[in-house]
Each structure stands twice: as structure tokens, then as C-alpha cells.
Amino acid sequence: MKSITVELADRSYPILFLPGLVTGADSAAQAPLAAAMGDSIFVVSNETVAGLYLASLQKLLGDRKVDVYIMPDGEQHKTLDQIDAIVGELLAGGHTRETTLIALGGGVVGDVAGFAAAVYQRGVAVIQMPTTLLSQVDSSVGGKTAVNHPLGKNMIGAFHQPKMVVIDVETLKTLSPREFSAGLAEIVKHAALADWDYFQWLQANQDSIMARDSACLMTMIEWSCRIKAVIVASDETEQGQRALLNLGHTFGHAIETLSGYGVVLHGEAVAVGLMMAADYSVRTKTLFDAAPTQLAQLLTAFALPTALPKGLNKADFLQAMNRDKKTTTDGLRLVILRDLGRADVTSRINERALEQTLDFFLENASGSG
Ligand SMILES: NC(=O)c1ccc[n+]([C@@H]2O[C@H](COP(=O)([O-])OP(=O)(O)OC[C@H]3O[C@@H](n4cnc5c(N)ncnc54)[C@H](O)[C@@H]3O)[C@@H](O)[C@H]2O)c1
């Protein structure tokens, strides 16, 4: 069994790779998980994922006391109302601080269940069982949990590290092509900010990745989790290094905000954001000229957009970037590329270069939004 440890002193935890566990294809994979769970379990999932995988998970949980809460599907349900409902069910079911929550689903379920675990009786254990590519390489690792407020995404939350993360790559076989590609955007981001060897490996294996070859997916997800685990271990609460993971995100969040949530998927916005960050980096002479072309080739191979959707304007875009929560009291911060495989955070913004990047992408907008 493959595993990676997120090193956080007494809050360290493993990311276990157990293919076939959640899909029910491999019952031998159960043992390590069964050993780590307590006797009282509360599963949070959504209607889509529960329909696919809840029965296998319940079989695996055996004789334990298991209660289940099924959320409606969708980002619009990442709200305090869901936390209130989960806490109500936990109390009604007589769950104590010994209970372990299991988050079975994508990033929305993971963020909601993680936040419920952070606040229920001042904190109970949570096991993340991510079932989307994005959640397997990103949201399930690192302990960020949150729900949305009508005035802002992820504005109510807490850092609450999971007890473990269990990844079954076989669950990705039922994911829609669009959601699968959205997860690949975060993977390209990991390679671009941290590891040129990984970037080249993605280039060389793009066809097998798109064919969802299991062995290839395992290698890729493990590689990305390692990158994220090292960064989280060095800066758990984003005081420094962890901000590198925001590469492409300040541009990306502006695209999401201005297009309307759900129209452009987060990963799709990140893909265009990566192109914009690369363009800005070339204009400010920190990145070699040919890098954006290489980045665009990989994103295109992964069926991701590289151009802005039509209908946006510069003033709104700049305003949305400045309102991003990664912005500090000192103003806008951007993650820039110094190479393919190396990034830096800067708050010394070259306004002229930024405007040129925006002008260029707005003039060449092609996607629908
Ligand atoms: N906590 C963090 O560090 C962090 C990081 C990145 C993103 N996020 C959050 O993650 C969320 C996005 O996560 P996401 O992209 O996983 O979206 P999601 O959770 O909405 O899942 C996408 C869709 O795929 C479906 N689905 C999930 N697993 C499936 C499977 N195996 N087969 C078929 N369908 C499946 C879901 O029901 C949903 O319809 C956002 O709310 C974002 O803010 C959090």
C-alpha cells in the first residue's frame, strides 16, 4: 500500500492510496482503514456520490454505529445551513467527541464535512475520502475547511487537519470529463510551481492520463499530493510558502466572480489564470518567452481553456482581483513564475505589465462565459 505522511508534529497524518476501496472492487484494501476508525462514524456525502459509493463504504464499516447525512449536490449548498443540519443530526444521533466524520465526495462535501468536524463539540476527527480529481490532489490535503457566505466564497472556515486521507483512484472512472479536466488544472499548477520533472512527465503521459489509466493516475496523484504535503508541512496556515499554491488563482478567482459561479468551473478558471500568471511573468522578465506556449500545449491536451471567456472588462477584472481574499492590507499579491517548476510570491506589482496582460487576454477572449 502506498502512503504519504503530511508532517505536522502531533497532527501528522497519512494519505493512503487504496485503489478499489470505495468502489468495492478490492476488499483486501480495507484493513488499514478499519484499524484506524473508531466505533462511531458519521458519514457526510452528497446525493450523486452516495448513489455511487455509499453502499460499498457502509459494507466496509461493518458493525459500527454509522449515521449518514446526504447533502444536495452543488457549490450553492456549501453553506452554514448545511453545517447547522449536520450538527443537528450529530446531536440527535447522540454523537460524542469520540465520533469520526467521514467526508465521501468532492471538494464541496470535504469542505462542509471538514468544517462541521472542526466545530462540532469544539472539534472531532474527520477522515477525508475524496472522489474527484481536484479533491484528491488538492482540497482533501492541508486542513482548510470552509463554507460560503452570500458576500464571499469560503469566508467562514477553520484550519482542521484530517485524521487521514484515503484516496481510491478508481472513483475517478465515474467522474464527468469536464470535472476530470478541472482537476488536471490544479495538477498542472503543482508541476508549474514546484517541479519541472513532473511537468515533463505530464507532457509525456498526457494520452494515458486522459484515458484515465489507473497506474498513471496513481503516479500523478501521488506526485501532486507529495508536492502539496511538503508545502503544507512547511507552512500550515499560509503565512508564507503555502501562498505559492495560489499560482493562477488571483486571476482565476476574478474570472469565476465575473462569469458567475458554476458557469466556469474553478479548475477551468485556474487554467486561464495560469496562462495569465505566465504572461505577466514573461512581461516582467522573470520567465522565459517560450514557457506560456508549453503551458498552453499541456492545458489544451487536458481539454482546458487557455483564453478568457468573452464579455469581461478591465475595470471589473482589476477590481475583482483586488477584492480577492489573498490580497493583504499591503495590497495585491501575485504568484509569479521564475521557470516552469519554480514560483515566487510578490507584492511588488508592475501595474503596467499587469494592465498589458489584462489587455492582451481581453482582446483575445474566445471562450464562452
Ligand atoms: N479546502 C481546500 O483546500 C480547497 C482547495 C480547493 C478547492 N476547494 C473547494 O472544493 C470545491 C470544489 O471541489 P470539486 O471540484 O471536487 O467539486 P464538487 O465537490 O462540487 O464535485 C464536482 C461534481 O462531481 C460529482 N462527483 C464527485 N465525485 C464523483 C465521482 N467519483 N463520480 C461522479 N461524480 C462525482 C459531485 O457530486 C459534483 O457534482 C469548491 O467548493 C472549492 O472551494 C477547497
The ligand as an ORCA input file, in Angstrom:
! r2SCAN-3c Opt
* xyz 0 1
  N     -10.132     23.063      1.227
  C      -9.305     23.346      0.248
  O      -8.091     23.445      0.430
  C      -9.849     23.508     -1.132
  C      -8.984     23.567     -2.225
  C      -9.512     23.651     -3.494
  C     -10.898     23.681     -3.683
  N     -11.705     23.629     -2.586
  C     -13.178     23.628     -2.748
  O     -13.552     22.442     -3.424
  C     -14.786     22.672     -4.096
  C     -14.711     22.089     -5.477
  O     -14.456     20.716     -5.369
  P     -14.760     19.718     -6.583
  O     -14.152     20.249     -7.804
  O     -14.408     18.363     -6.114
  O     -16.335     19.904     -6.815
  P     -17.602     19.119     -6.242
  O     -17.400     18.643     -4.879
  O     -18.775     20.008     -6.494
  O     -17.704     17.858     -7.216
  C     -17.927     18.077     -8.598
  C     -19.097     17.214     -9.115
  O     -18.660     15.860     -9.233
  C     -19.569     14.997     -8.548
  N     -18.776     13.847     -8.117
  C     -17.915     13.770     -7.076
  N     -17.250     12.608     -7.098
  C     -17.733     11.906     -8.171
  C     -17.429     10.636     -8.731
  N     -16.467      9.863     -8.238
  N     -18.120     10.247     -9.822
  C     -19.073     11.048    -10.373
  N     -19.376     12.273     -9.913
  C     -18.706     12.693     -8.821
  C     -20.125     15.854     -7.444
  O     -21.349     15.338     -6.970
  C     -20.292     17.191     -8.165
  O     -21.465     17.197     -8.945
  C     -15.033     24.161     -4.068
  O     -16.032     24.445     -3.134
  C     -13.701     24.743     -3.612
  O     -13.846     25.940     -2.890
  C     -11.214     23.539     -1.335
*
